[in-house]
Amino acid sequence: MVEMDTFLTAARELLAVPSTADRPEQLRRALELVVDFVGPGFAVRWFESSGVPSALVHHGPERRDFRVVLNAHLDVVPATPEQFRPRREGDRLYARGAQDMKITALAQALAFKETAATLPYPLALQLVADEEVGGRNGTRHQLEQGVTAGFVVIGEHSRLDIVADSKGLAHARLHATGRSGHGAYPWLGDNALLKLLRTIDRLTDRYPVPPEEAWRTTVNVARVETPNRAFNQIPDQAEAWLDIRFPTEDTDWAAADADRITAHLAAFCEPGVSVAVDHVDAPHHADHDRPEIAHLRAAAREQGYGGEFLYKHGAGDGRFYSARGIPAVAFGVGGHGQHGPDEYAKLSTVAPYHAALLSFLHRLP
């Protein structure tokens, strides 16, 4: 059972840490607070990649293979100073990172502390600090260093539902080249910006913005720019940024590498428009019929929650495990306002979440 006064004291201290990507000392401070919350008697292995710290906590002699890993990220997106001053209003604890995902991280740490020494299999608590900026120096780095698992529970918010599917991600740039000239005589030039816009029109005709939530590929045009700075000049250069999210079911994207995605995007391009794919991350998917997922759903239902399947449109660290054939799901507390000015965690979900984690961990053979 969660002793809420003690838990909330630790939560407020953790939420007050402005652990954003541009403050590496605060990233480490957030990690150290959770390691201290777990307390003595456990092995702590520290990692660092490109200046980003992360930690792996477990019981017993040093190892890197685990039956279960509880994964939590402690970095947050930037916010005003007021959002790093936690405040409680009834059932809601407001602060940057309350929903995403410091409260869940502490609940995971508490469940780990209470079970890791007595479970009949190895359990790890994986604490990372760069999920909000891609996760490559945290979760992916630890995997590259040999950390592995039979099953992973990532503490992203879900209100005790199960996220076994998250979209993949591709970031690409379209670059258009034309011929400059006087704006009064557009027929004498070749407007790069118009080429770019016609290409974007073709792309968004194929991948329109859904009128409501839909499990399909989306293309967000994140930026369109030209170095042209004069009203009366025809732009000869233009560039657009694309943020593309795709589910496992869309094989045009999900099974593609950067070269194939470049070729796919090139089919939409006007002459004079080229494609550069900055990076591609595959979708995350875990088999819904796995016994671990059945145990987790049953544990959530014991606490009065549905344990239903959620489909997340944003990319998460689960994709790094999924890419290696390691099943991972997101499972966390409830709340609202992720990345917004009124982000909060719903405190009435903390004790049921903690109890569900304990039940799940004890159910596993």
VEXPAKE-164813 format. One record per residue (C-alpha): residue number from 1; residue in one letter; x, y, z. Coordinates in steps of 0.25 Angstrom, whole numbers. Example, Ala and Ser with C-alpha at 12.3 -4.5 7.8 and 13.67 -1.06 7.14 Angstrom:
2
+-----+---------+-------+-------+-------+
: num : residuo :  east : north :    up :
+-----+---------+-------+-------+-------+
:   1 :       A :    49 :   -18 :    31 :
:   2 :       S :    55 :    -4 :    29 :
+-----+---------+-------+-------+-------+
END
This chain:
365
+-----+---------+-------+-------+-------+
: num : residuo :  east : north :    up :
+-----+---------+-------+-------+-------+
:   1 :       M :     0 :     0 :     0 :
:   2 :       V :     5 :    14 :    -3 :
:   3 :       E :     7 :    23 :     9 :
:   4 :       M :     3 :    35 :     1 :
:   5 :       D :     9 :    46 :    11 :
:   6 :       T :    23 :    40 :     9 :
:   7 :       F :    20 :    38 :    -6 :
:   8 :       L :    15 :    52 :    -8 :
:   9 :       T :    27 :    58 :    -1 :
:  10 :       A :    37 :    51 :   -10 :
:  11 :       A :    28 :    54 :   -22 :
:  12 :       R :    28 :    69 :   -19 :
:  13 :       E :    43 :    69 :   -18 :
:  14 :       L :    45 :    62 :   -31 :
:  15 :       L :    35 :    71 :   -39 :
:  16 :       A :    42 :    83 :   -34 :
:  17 :       V :    54 :    79 :   -42 :
:  18 :       P :    55 :    86 :   -56 :
:  19 :       S :    60 :    73 :   -63 :
:  20 :       T :    60 :    78 :   -77 :
:  21 :       A :    70 :    74 :   -88 :
:  22 :       D :    78 :    87 :   -87 :
:  23 :       R :    81 :    85 :   -72 :
:  24 :       P :    89 :    72 :   -70 :
:  25 :       E :    92 :    75 :   -56 :
:  26 :       Q :    77 :    75 :   -53 :
:  27 :       L :    75 :    62 :   -61 :
:  28 :       R :    85 :    55 :   -52 :
:  29 :       R :    79 :    61 :   -40 :
:  30 :       A :    65 :    55 :   -44 :
:  31 :       L :    72 :    42 :   -46 :
:  32 :       E :    79 :    43 :   -32 :
:  33 :       L :    66 :    46 :   -25 :
:  34 :       V :    59 :    34 :   -30 :
:  35 :       V :    71 :    25 :   -27 :
:  36 :       D :    71 :    31 :   -13 :
:  37 :       F :    56 :    28 :   -12 :
:  38 :       V :    59 :    13 :   -15 :
:  39 :       G :    69 :    13 :    -4 :
:  40 :       P :    81 :     5 :     0 :
:  41 :       G :    83 :   -10 :    -3 :
:  42 :       F :    82 :   -10 :   -18 :
:  43 :       A :    93 :    -9 :   -29 :
:  44 :       V :    93 :     4 :   -37 :
:  45 :       R :   100 :     4 :   -50 :
:  46 :       W :   102 :    18 :   -56 :
:  47 :       F :   103 :    20 :   -71 :
:  48 :       E :   106 :    33 :   -79 :
:  49 :       S :   105 :    36 :   -94 :
:  50 :       S :   107 :    49 :  -101 :
:  51 :       G :   107 :    56 :   -87 :
:  52 :       V :    93 :    49 :   -83 :
:  53 :       P :    93 :    41 :   -71 :
:  54 :       S :    84 :    29 :   -68 :
:  55 :       A :    84 :    18 :   -58 :
:  56 :       L :    80 :     3 :   -56 :
:  57 :       V :    76 :    -2 :   -42 :
:  58 :       H :    75 :   -16 :   -38 :
:  59 :       H :    77 :   -26 :   -27 :
:  60 :       G :    89 :   -36 :   -25 :
:  61 :       P :   102 :   -37 :   -33 :
:  62 :       E :   104 :   -29 :   -46 :
:  63 :       R :    96 :   -33 :   -58 :
:  64 :       R :    90 :   -28 :   -71 :
:  65 :       D :    79 :   -38 :   -74 :
:  66 :       F :    66 :   -37 :   -66 :
:  67 :       R :    52 :   -44 :   -67 :
:  68 :       V :    45 :   -31 :   -65 :
:  69 :       V :    50 :   -16 :   -67 :
:  70 :       L :    42 :    -5 :   -61 :
:  71 :       N :    46 :     7 :   -70 :
:  72 :       A :    44 :    22 :   -66 :
:  73 :       H :    48 :    35 :   -72 :
:  74 :       L :    51 :    47 :   -63 :
:  75 :       D :    53 :    57 :   -73 :
:  76 :       V :    42 :    67 :   -76 :
:  77 :       V :    40 :    78 :   -87 :
:  78 :       P :    42 :    92 :   -84 :
:  79 :       A :    32 :   100 :   -76 :
:  80 :       T :    31 :   113 :   -68 :
:  81 :       P :    37 :   114 :   -54 :
:  82 :       E :    23 :   113 :   -48 :
:  83 :       Q :    21 :    99 :   -54 :
:  84 :       F :    33 :    94 :   -45 :
:  85 :       R :    25 :    98 :   -33 :
:  86 :       P :    16 :    87 :   -31 :
:  87 :       R :     2 :    90 :   -25 :
:  88 :       R :    -9 :    80 :   -21 :
:  89 :       E :   -24 :    83 :   -24 :
:  90 :       G :   -32 :    72 :   -19 :
:  91 :       D :   -29 :    59 :   -26 :
:  92 :       R :   -20 :    66 :   -36 :
:  93 :       L :    -5 :    69 :   -34 :
:  94 :       Y :    -1 :    80 :   -44 :
:  95 :       A :    14 :    81 :   -49 :
:  96 :       R :    22 :    79 :   -61 :
:  97 :       G :    25 :    65 :   -62 :
:  98 :       A :    14 :    60 :   -53 :
:  99 :       Q :     6 :    53 :   -63 :
: 100 :       D :    18 :    50 :   -72 :
: 101 :       M :    24 :    43 :   -64 :
: 102 :       K :    30 :    46 :   -51 :
: 103 :       I :    19 :    41 :   -43 :
: 104 :       T :    18 :    28 :   -50 :
: 105 :       A :    34 :    27 :   -48 :
: 106 :       L :    33 :    28 :   -33 :
: 107 :       A :    21 :    18 :   -33 :
: 108 :       Q :    30 :     8 :   -41 :
: 109 :       A :    42 :    11 :   -32 :
: 110 :       L :    33 :     8 :   -20 :
: 111 :       A :    29 :    -5 :   -26 :
: 112 :       F :    43 :    -9 :   -29 :
: 113 :       K :    48 :    -6 :   -15 :
: 114 :       E :    37 :   -15 :    -9 :
: 115 :       T :    39 :   -27 :   -18 :
: 116 :       A :    53 :   -27 :   -25 :
: 117 :       A :    60 :   -35 :   -14 :
: 118 :       T :    49 :   -46 :   -12 :
: 119 :       L :    44 :   -49 :   -26 :
: 120 :       P :    48 :   -62 :   -32 :
: 121 :       Y :    54 :   -55 :   -45 :
: 122 :       P :    63 :   -43 :   -47 :
: 123 :       L :    56 :   -29 :   -48 :
: 124 :       A :    62 :   -16 :   -52 :
: 125 :       L :    58 :    -1 :   -51 :
: 126 :       Q :    63 :     6 :   -63 :
: 127 :       L :    64 :    21 :   -61 :
: 128 :       V :    67 :    30 :   -73 :
: 129 :       A :    67 :    45 :   -76 :
: 130 :       D :    65 :    47 :   -91 :
: 131 :       E :    52 :    41 :   -95 :
: 132 :       E :    46 :    55 :   -99 :
: 133 :       V :    58 :    58 :  -108 :
: 134 :       G :    58 :    44 :  -115 :
: 135 :       G :    63 :    34 :  -105 :
: 136 :       R :    76 :    30 :  -112 :
: 137 :       N :    85 :    33 :  -101 :
: 138 :       G :    77 :    27 :   -90 :
: 139 :       T :    69 :    14 :   -93 :
: 140 :       R :    75 :    12 :  -107 :
: 141 :       H :    89 :    14 :  -101 :
: 142 :       Q :    87 :     4 :   -90 :
: 143 :       L :    82 :    -6 :  -100 :
: 144 :       E :    94 :    -4 :  -108 :
: 145 :       Q :   102 :    -7 :   -95 :
: 146 :       G :    96 :   -21 :   -94 :
: 147 :       V :    84 :   -18 :   -85 :
: 148 :       T :    73 :   -27 :   -89 :
: 149 :       A :    59 :   -32 :   -83 :
: 150 :       G :    48 :   -43 :   -85 :
: 151 :       F :    38 :   -32 :   -83 :
: 152 :       V :    38 :   -17 :   -81 :
: 153 :       V :    27 :    -8 :   -74 :
: 154 :       I :    30 :     6 :   -78 :
: 155 :       G :    23 :    16 :   -69 :
: 156 :       E :    17 :    26 :   -79 :
: 157 :       H :     3 :    31 :   -74 :
: 158 :       S :    -9 :    21 :   -78 :
: 159 :       R :   -19 :    22 :   -67 :
: 160 :       L :   -16 :     7 :   -65 :
: 161 :       D :   -19 :     3 :   -79 :
: 162 :       I :    -8 :    -4 :   -88 :
: 163 :       V :    -1 :     2 :   -99 :
: 164 :       A :     5 :    -9 :  -108 :
: 165 :       D :     5 :    -1 :  -121 :
: 166 :       S :    12 :    13 :  -123 :
: 167 :       K :    14 :    19 :  -137 :
: 168 :       G :    28 :    20 :  -144 :
: 169 :       L :    34 :    33 :  -147 :
: 170 :       A :    41 :    39 :  -159 :
: 171 :       H :    47 :    53 :  -160 :
: 172 :       A :    50 :    58 :  -174 :
: 173 :       R :    53 :    70 :  -181 :
: 174 :       L :    49 :    75 :  -195 :
: 175 :       H :    58 :    84 :  -202 :
: 176 :       A :    54 :    92 :  -215 :
: 177 :       T :    63 :    99 :  -225 :
: 178 :       G :    58 :   109 :  -235 :
: 179 :       R :    63 :   121 :  -242 :
: 180 :       S :    63 :   135 :  -237 :
: 181 :       G :    58 :   148 :  -244 :
: 182 :       H :    50 :   160 :  -242 :
: 183 :       G :    36 :   158 :  -236 :
: 184 :       A :    29 :   167 :  -246 :
: 185 :       Y :    33 :   157 :  -257 :
: 186 :       P :    30 :   143 :  -251 :
: 187 :       W :    30 :   136 :  -264 :
: 188 :       L :    45 :   139 :  -265 :
: 189 :       G :    49 :   131 :  -252 :
: 190 :       D :    46 :   118 :  -246 :
: 191 :       N :    39 :   119 :  -233 :
: 192 :       A :    45 :   109 :  -223 :
: 193 :       L :    35 :   112 :  -213 :
: 194 :       L :    23 :   109 :  -222 :
: 195 :       K :    30 :    95 :  -226 :
: 196 :       L :    31 :    92 :  -211 :
: 197 :       L :    16 :    96 :  -208 :
: 198 :       R :    11 :    87 :  -220 :
: 199 :       T :    19 :    76 :  -215 :
: 200 :       I :    14 :    77 :  -201 :
: 201 :       D :     0 :    78 :  -207 :
: 202 :       R :     2 :    64 :  -213 :
: 203 :       L :     7 :    59 :  -201 :
: 204 :       T :    -4 :    64 :  -192 :
: 205 :       D :   -15 :    59 :  -202 :
: 206 :       R :    -9 :    45 :  -200 :
: 207 :       Y :    -8 :    47 :  -185 :
: 208 :       P :   -19 :    57 :  -181 :
: 209 :       V :   -20 :    62 :  -167 :
: 210 :       P :   -31 :    53 :  -161 :
: 211 :       P :   -43 :    60 :  -156 :
: 212 :       E :   -42 :    52 :  -143 :
: 213 :       E :   -33 :    42 :  -136 :
: 214 :       A :   -30 :    31 :  -146 :
: 215 :       W :   -19 :    20 :  -146 :
: 216 :       R :   -13 :    23 :  -160 :
: 217 :       T :    -1 :    30 :  -165 :
: 218 :       T :     0 :    45 :  -163 :
: 219 :       V :     9 :    56 :  -169 :
: 220 :       N :    11 :    69 :  -161 :
: 221 :       V :    17 :    80 :  -169 :
: 222 :       A :    26 :    86 :  -157 :
: 223 :       R :    33 :    97 :  -165 :
: 224 :       V :    33 :   104 :  -178 :
: 225 :       E :    44 :   114 :  -181 :
: 226 :       T :    52 :   121 :  -192 :
: 227 :       P :    64 :   130 :  -191 :
: 228 :       N :    58 :   140 :  -200 :
: 229 :       R :    56 :   154 :  -192 :
: 230 :       A :    50 :   163 :  -203 :
: 231 :       F :    36 :   165 :  -208 :
: 232 :       N :    40 :   167 :  -222 :
: 233 :       Q :    49 :   155 :  -223 :
: 234 :       I :    46 :   141 :  -228 :
: 235 :       P :    51 :   131 :  -218 :
: 236 :       D :    61 :   121 :  -224 :
: 237 :       Q :    62 :   112 :  -211 :
: 238 :       A :    52 :   107 :  -201 :
: 239 :       E :    51 :    96 :  -191 :
: 240 :       A :    40 :    89 :  -183 :
: 241 :       W :    41 :    80 :  -170 :
: 242 :       L :    32 :    68 :  -169 :
: 243 :       D :    29 :    60 :  -157 :
: 244 :       I :    23 :    46 :  -161 :
: 245 :       R :    16 :    36 :  -152 :
: 246 :       F :    12 :    23 :  -157 :
: 247 :       P :     6 :    10 :  -151 :
: 248 :       T :    12 :    -4 :  -153 :
: 249 :       E :     0 :    -7 :  -162 :
: 250 :       D :     5 :     3 :  -173 :
: 251 :       T :    16 :    -5 :  -180 :
: 252 :       D :    20 :     7 :  -189 :
: 253 :       W :    27 :    13 :  -176 :
: 254 :       A :    27 :     2 :  -165 :
: 255 :       A :    36 :    -7 :  -172 :
: 256 :       A :    45 :     3 :  -179 :
: 257 :       D :    58 :     9 :  -177 :
: 258 :       A :    63 :    23 :  -180 :
: 259 :       D :    66 :    19 :  -194 :
: 260 :       R :    52 :    14 :  -197 :
: 261 :       I :    45 :    25 :  -190 :
: 262 :       T :    54 :    35 :  -198 :
: 263 :       A :    49 :    28 :  -211 :
: 264 :       H :    35 :    28 :  -206 :
: 265 :       L :    35 :    43 :  -203 :
: 266 :       A :    42 :    46 :  -216 :
: 267 :       A :    30 :    40 :  -224 :
: 268 :       F :    22 :    53 :  -219 :
: 269 :       C :    32 :    63 :  -223 :
: 270 :       E :    32 :    73 :  -234 :
: 271 :       P :    45 :    74 :  -243 :
: 272 :       G :    55 :    82 :  -235 :
: 273 :       V :    50 :    76 :  -221 :
: 274 :       S :    59 :    67 :  -214 :
: 275 :       V :    57 :    58 :  -201 :
: 276 :       A :    67 :    57 :  -189 :
: 277 :       V :    62 :    47 :  -178 :
: 278 :       D :    69 :    51 :  -165 :
: 279 :       H :    65 :    38 :  -157 :
: 280 :       V :    55 :    27 :  -156 :
: 281 :       D :    49 :    20 :  -144 :
: 282 :       A :    41 :     7 :  -146 :
: 283 :       P :    27 :     6 :  -139 :
: 284 :       H :    26 :    -1 :  -126 :
: 285 :       H :    17 :   -13 :  -125 :
: 286 :       A :    16 :   -24 :  -115 :
: 287 :       D :     7 :   -37 :  -117 :
: 288 :       H :    -6 :   -35 :  -110 :
: 289 :       D :    -7 :   -49 :  -107 :
: 290 :       R :     6 :   -50 :   -99 :
: 291 :       P :     4 :   -56 :   -85 :
: 292 :       E :    11 :   -44 :   -78 :
: 293 :       I :     1 :   -35 :   -85 :
: 294 :       A :   -11 :   -44 :   -80 :
: 295 :       H :    -5 :   -43 :   -66 :
: 296 :       L :    -4 :   -28 :   -66 :
: 297 :       R :   -18 :   -26 :   -71 :
: 298 :       A :   -23 :   -36 :   -60 :
: 299 :       A :   -15 :   -28 :   -50 :
: 300 :       A :   -21 :   -15 :   -55 :
: 301 :       R :   -35 :   -21 :   -55 :
: 302 :       E :   -33 :   -25 :   -40 :
: 303 :       Q :   -32 :   -10 :   -37 :
: 304 :       G :   -45 :    -7 :   -44 :
: 305 :       Y :   -39 :    -2 :   -57 :
: 306 :       G :   -42 :    -8 :   -71 :
: 307 :       G :   -27 :   -11 :   -75 :
: 308 :       E :   -32 :    -8 :   -89 :
: 309 :       F :   -22 :    -6 :  -101 :
: 310 :       L :   -18 :     8 :  -105 :
: 311 :       Y :   -12 :    12 :  -118 :
: 312 :       K :    -2 :    24 :  -116 :
: 313 :       H :     1 :    33 :  -128 :
: 314 :       G :    14 :    38 :  -122 :
: 315 :       A :    27 :    31 :  -122 :
: 316 :       G :    33 :    25 :  -109 :
: 317 :       D :    45 :    18 :  -104 :
: 318 :       G :    37 :     5 :  -106 :
: 319 :       R :    42 :     5 :  -120 :
: 320 :       F :    56 :     2 :  -116 :
: 321 :       Y :    52 :   -11 :  -109 :
: 322 :       S :    42 :   -15 :  -120 :
: 323 :       A :    53 :   -13 :  -131 :
: 324 :       R :    61 :   -24 :  -123 :
: 325 :       G :    49 :   -33 :  -122 :
: 326 :       I :    47 :   -30 :  -107 :
: 327 :       P :    32 :   -28 :  -104 :
: 328 :       A :    30 :   -15 :   -97 :
: 329 :       V :    17 :    -8 :   -93 :
: 330 :       A :    14 :     6 :   -87 :
: 331 :       F :     6 :     5 :   -74 :
: 332 :       G :     4 :    17 :   -64 :
: 333 :       V :    -4 :    26 :   -55 :
: 334 :       G :   -15 :    35 :   -60 :
: 335 :       G :   -15 :    50 :   -62 :
: 336 :       H :   -16 :    61 :   -73 :
: 337 :       G :   -10 :    72 :   -80 :
: 338 :       Q :     3 :    66 :   -84 :
: 339 :       H :    13 :    77 :   -89 :
: 340 :       G :     3 :    87 :   -86 :
: 341 :       P :     2 :    99 :   -76 :
: 342 :       D :    -8 :    91 :   -67 :
: 343 :       E :    -2 :    77 :   -67 :
: 344 :       Y :    -6 :    69 :   -55 :
: 345 :       A :    -6 :    54 :   -49 :
: 346 :       K :   -18 :    48 :   -44 :
: 347 :       L :   -14 :    44 :   -30 :
: 348 :       S :   -26 :    34 :   -28 :
: 349 :       T :   -19 :    26 :   -39 :
: 350 :       V :    -6 :    24 :   -31 :
: 351 :       A :    -9 :    14 :   -21 :
: 352 :       P :   -17 :     5 :   -31 :
: 353 :       Y :    -5 :     6 :   -41 :
: 354 :       H :     5 :     2 :   -30 :
: 355 :       A :    -4 :    -9 :   -26 :
: 356 :       A :    -6 :   -14 :   -40 :
: 357 :       L :     9 :   -14 :   -42 :
: 358 :       L :    11 :   -22 :   -30 :
: 359 :       S :     1 :   -32 :   -34 :
: 360 :       F :     7 :   -33 :   -48 :
: 361 :       L :    21 :   -35 :   -43 :
: 362 :       H :    16 :   -46 :   -34 :
: 363 :       R :     7 :   -53 :   -44 :
: 364 :       L :    19 :   -56 :   -54 :
: 365 :       P :    25 :   -70 :   -53 :
+-----+---------+-------+-------+-------+
END
